[in-house]
């Protein structure tokens, strides 16, 4: 699970993470020409966030798909990109999926991506993007009632990473495993 800083985040997930990755994405993303078709072909999981009944159905399908997948699933917890680099409020759905599927959560903190790609101008700038991959959080003994505690734990880890790694100089494209 990761915070969401830039349109570059998806590229980072595919290229930099040492796992075979699929994404959970809002269904509207699948309507984007070429990008949406590629997501569909790659087996990305579509989530309907607009209709409550369909959202529940797509979550049930996602839990089933997650349990049987040989891939890691990447979720961007903010639900949207942060223009100023702050960690936005997290959506609870990813934590519910992790608890229901009993799969561990690996907090991934992205730092600096919003300064490399200007979203408004869609212009690239020279800079460093830091990806901090933290230790997994076990969810095997958690229940749905624990979702807020799990969300807070994950958010605290990412906030601490952002503070620790934002103040230091690192080489671009270097992964830091904690």
Sine and cosine of phi, psi and omega as CSV:
sin_phi,cos_phi,sin_psi,cos_psi,sin_omega,cos_omega
0.00,0.00,0.68,-0.73,-0.11,-0.99
-0.70,-0.72,0.40,-0.92,0.21,-0.98
-0.98,0.22,0.20,-0.98,-0.11,-0.99
-0.82,-0.58,0.93,-0.38,-0.08,-1.00
-0.96,-0.29,-0.55,0.84,-0.21,-0.98
-0.35,-0.94,0.25,-0.97,0.11,-0.99
-0.90,0.43,-0.29,0.96,0.05,-1.00
-0.95,0.30,-0.27,0.96,-0.07,-1.00
-0.85,0.53,-0.64,0.77,-0.01,-1.00
-0.90,0.43,-0.70,0.72,0.05,-1.00
-0.87,0.50,-0.69,0.73,0.04,-1.00
-0.87,0.49,-0.66,0.75,0.00,-1.00
-0.87,0.50,-0.65,0.76,-0.03,-1.00
-0.97,0.25,-0.68,0.73,-0.14,-0.99
-1.00,0.07,-0.68,0.74,-0.19,-0.98
-1.00,-0.05,-0.46,0.89,-0.06,-1.00
-0.98,0.17,0.69,-0.72,-0.08,-1.00
-0.99,0.13,0.69,0.73,-0.02,-1.00
-0.65,-0.76,0.34,-0.94,0.21,-0.98
-0.99,0.17,0.84,-0.54,-0.19,-0.98
-0.89,-0.45,0.66,-0.75,0.31,-0.95
-0.82,-0.57,0.31,-0.95,-0.06,-1.00
-0.88,-0.47,0.45,-0.89,0.29,-0.96
-1.00,-0.09,0.74,-0.67,-0.04,-1.00
-0.61,-0.79,0.50,-0.86,0.06,-1.00
-0.91,0.42,0.57,-0.82,-0.12,-0.99
-0.86,0.52,-0.47,0.88,0.00,-1.00
-0.88,0.47,-0.49,0.87,0.01,-1.00
-0.90,0.43,-0.43,0.90,-0.02,-1.00
-0.97,0.26,-0.17,0.98,0.03,-1.00
-1.00,0.03,-0.11,0.99,-0.01,-1.00
-0.97,0.25,0.84,-0.54,-0.02,-1.00
-0.81,0.59,0.62,-0.79,-0.02,-1.00
0.92,0.40,-0.84,0.54,0.01,-1.00
-0.86,0.51,-0.76,0.65,0.00,-1.00
-0.90,0.43,-0.64,0.77,0.02,-1.00
-0.91,0.42,-0.65,0.76,0.03,-1.00
-0.90,0.44,-0.64,0.77,0.04,-1.00
-0.88,0.48,-0.70,0.71,0.02,-1.00
-0.88,0.48,-0.73,0.69,-0.03,-1.00
-0.91,0.42,-0.53,0.85,-0.03,-1.00
-0.99,0.13,-0.06,1.00,0.04,-1.00
1.00,0.07,0.36,0.93,0.04,-1.00
-0.88,0.47,0.48,-0.88,-0.08,-1.00
-1.00,-0.10,0.84,-0.55,-0.06,-1.00
-1.00,-0.01,0.78,-0.63,0.03,-1.00
-0.88,-0.48,0.80,-0.60,0.05,-1.00
-1.00,-0.05,0.94,-0.35,-0.05,-1.00
-0.99,-0.14,-0.12,0.99,-0.09,-1.00
-0.99,0.11,-0.74,0.67,-0.07,-1.00
-0.99,-0.15,0.87,-0.49,-0.09,-1.00
-0.84,0.54,-0.69,0.72,-0.01,-1.00
-0.92,0.40,-0.69,0.72,0.02,-1.00
-0.94,0.35,-0.53,0.85,0.05,-1.00
-0.89,0.45,-0.68,0.73,0.03,-1.00
-0.89,0.45,-0.68,0.73,0.02,-1.00
-0.90,0.44,-0.68,0.73,-0.01,-1.00
-0.94,0.35,-0.52,0.85,0.09,-1.00
-0.91,0.40,-0.69,0.72,0.03,-1.00
-0.86,0.51,-0.68,0.73,0.03,-1.00
-0.91,0.42,-0.63,0.78,0.01,-1.00
-0.90,0.43,-0.67,0.74,0.03,-1.00
-0.86,0.51,-0.71,0.70,0.01,-1.00
-0.88,0.47,-0.71,0.70,-0.03,-1.00
-0.92,0.39,-0.64,0.77,0.00,-1.00
-0.89,0.45,-0.69,0.72,-0.03,-1.00
-0.88,0.47,-0.58,0.81,-0.07,-1.00
-1.00,-0.09,-0.01,1.00,-0.10,-0.99
-0.99,0.16,0.56,-0.83,0.11,-0.99
-0.99,-0.13,0.12,0.99,-0.01,-1.00
-0.95,-0.31,0.36,-0.93,0.20,-0.98
-1.00,0.07,0.53,-0.85,-0.02,-1.00
-0.93,-0.37,0.77,-0.63,-0.03,-1.00
-0.96,-0.27,0.79,-0.62,0.04,-1.00
-0.85,-0.52,0.65,-0.76,0.10,-0.99
-0.98,-0.18,0.94,-0.35,-0.21,-0.98
-0.94,0.33,-0.45,0.89,-0.03,-1.00
-0.93,0.36,-0.43,0.90,-0.03,-1.00
0.99,0.11,-0.34,0.94,0.05,-1.00
-0.44,-0.90,0.23,-0.97,-0.05,-1.00
-0.99,0.16,0.54,-0.84,0.02,-1.00
-0.99,-0.10,0.87,-0.49,-0.02,-1.00
-0.95,0.30,-0.55,0.83,-0.10,-1.00
-0.98,-0.18,-0.02,1.00,0.04,-1.00
1.00,-0.06,-0.08,1.00,0.02,-1.00
-0.96,0.28,0.38,-0.92,0.08,-1.00
-1.00,0.07,0.90,-0.44,-0.05,-1.00
-0.98,0.19,0.22,-0.97,0.07,-1.00
-0.84,0.54,0.64,-0.77,-0.03,-1.00
-1.00,0.07,0.56,-0.83,0.16,-0.99
-0.98,0.17,0.52,-0.86,-0.07,-1.00
-1.00,0.06,-0.29,0.96,-0.11,-0.99
-0.83,0.55,-0.66,0.76,0.00,-1.00
-0.90,0.44,-0.57,0.83,0.01,-1.00
-0.96,0.29,-0.59,0.81,0.08,-1.00
-0.90,0.43,-0.69,0.73,0.04,-1.00
-0.87,0.49,-0.68,0.73,0.00,-1.00
-0.89,0.45,-0.68,0.73,-0.01,-1.00
-0.93,0.38,-0.71,0.70,-0.01,-1.00
-0.91,0.41,-0.58,0.82,-0.01,-1.00
-1.00,0.05,-0.19,0.98,-0.02,-1.00
0.88,0.47,0.47,0.88,0.04,-1.00
-1.00,-0.10,0.55,-0.84,0.00,-1.00
-0.94,0.33,0.39,-0.92,0.09,-1.00
-0.96,-0.27,0.73,-0.69,0.12,-0.99
-0.92,-0.39,0.96,-0.28,0.02,-1.00
-0.92,0.38,0.77,-0.63,0.04,-1.00
-0.84,-0.54,0.84,-0.54,-0.02,-1.00
-0.96,-0.29,0.82,-0.57,0.06,-1.00
-0.97,-0.23,0.79,-0.62,-0.03,-1.00
-0.79,-0.61,0.80,-0.60,0.14,-0.99
1.00,-0.05,-0.08,1.00,-0.06,-1.00
-0.89,0.45,-0.55,0.83,-0.03,-1.00
-0.93,0.37,-0.35,0.94,0.04,-1.00
-1.00,0.07,-0.32,0.95,-0.01,-1.00
-1.00,0.08,-0.60,0.80,0.02,-1.00
-0.86,-0.51,0.92,-0.39,0.07,-1.00
-0.97,0.24,0.93,-0.36,-0.08,-1.00
-0.90,0.44,-0.66,0.75,-0.06,-1.00
-0.93,0.38,-0.63,0.77,-0.02,-1.00
-0.99,-0.13,-0.16,0.99,-0.09,-1.00
0.77,0.64,0.76,0.65,-0.03,-1.00
-0.86,-0.50,0.70,-0.71,0.03,-1.00
-1.00,0.08,0.62,-0.79,0.06,-1.00
-0.80,-0.60,0.45,-0.89,0.07,-1.00
-0.94,0.35,0.66,-0.75,0.02,-1.00
0.13,-0.99,0.03,-1.00,0.00,-1.00
-0.95,-0.32,0.64,-0.77,0.14,-0.99
-0.88,-0.48,0.80,-0.60,-0.02,-1.00
-0.95,-0.32,0.75,-0.67,0.07,-1.00
-0.90,-0.44,0.90,-0.43,0.02,-1.00
-0.95,-0.30,0.89,-0.46,0.00,-1.00
-0.98,-0.19,0.90,-0.44,-0.08,-1.00
-1.00,-0.05,0.06,-1.00,0.03,-1.00
-0.95,0.32,0.55,-0.84,0.00,-1.00
-0.90,0.44,0.52,-0.85,0.10,-1.00
-0.95,-0.30,0.86,-0.52,-0.01,-1.00
-0.95,0.30,0.72,-0.69,0.04,-1.00
-0.90,-0.44,0.08,1.00,-0.13,-0.99
-0.89,0.46,-0.43,0.90,-0.01,-1.00
-0.95,-0.31,0.30,0.95,-0.02,-1.00
-0.99,-0.17,0.39,-0.92,0.04,-1.00
-0.84,-0.54,0.25,-0.97,-0.04,-1.00
-0.80,0.60,-0.59,0.81,0.00,-1.00
-0.88,0.47,-0.27,0.96,-0.01,-1.00
-1.00,-0.01,0.05,1.00,-0.12,-0.99
-0.86,0.51,-0.65,0.76,-0.01,-1.00
-0.92,0.38,-0.63,0.78,0.05,-1.00
-0.89,0.45,-0.68,0.74,0.01,-1.00
-0.92,0.40,-0.68,0.73,0.05,-1.00
-0.86,0.52,-0.74,0.68,-0.01,-1.00
-0.89,0.46,-0.67,0.74,0.01,-1.00
-0.87,0.49,-0.72,0.69,-0.01,-1.00
-0.91,0.41,-0.69,0.72,0.01,-1.00
-0.90,0.45,-0.66,0.75,0.03,-1.00
-0.88,0.48,-0.67,0.75,0.03,-1.00
-0.87,0.49,-0.73,0.68,-0.04,-1.00
-0.92,0.39,-0.63,0.78,0.02,-1.00
-0.90,0.43,-0.68,0.73,0.04,-1.00
-0.89,0.45,-0.67,0.74,0.03,-1.00
-0.89,0.46,-0.69,0.73,-0.01,-1.00
-0.86,0.51,-0.70,0.72,0.01,-1.00
-0.91,0.41,-0.71,0.71,-0.08,-1.00
-0.93,0.38,-0.69,0.73,-0.12,-0.99
-1.00,-0.03,-0.28,0.96,0.02,-1.00
-0.95,0.30,-0.43,0.90,-0.10,-1.00
-1.00,-0.03,-0.03,1.00,-0.06,-1.00
-0.89,-0.46,0.26,-0.96,0.03,-1.00
-0.99,-0.13,0.79,-0.61,0.01,-1.00
-0.76,-0.65,0.35,-0.94,0.04,-1.00
-0.98,0.18,0.61,-0.79,0.01,-1.00
-0.89,0.45,0.54,-0.84,0.07,-1.00
0.90,0.44,0.35,0.94,0.07,-1.00
-0.99,-0.11,0.77,-0.64,0.00,-1.00
-1.00,0.00,0.67,-0.75,0.06,-1.00
-0.89,-0.45,0.91,-0.41,0.02,-1.00
-0.99,-0.14,0.76,-0.65,0.01,-1.00
-0.98,-0.22,0.00,0.00,0.00,0.00
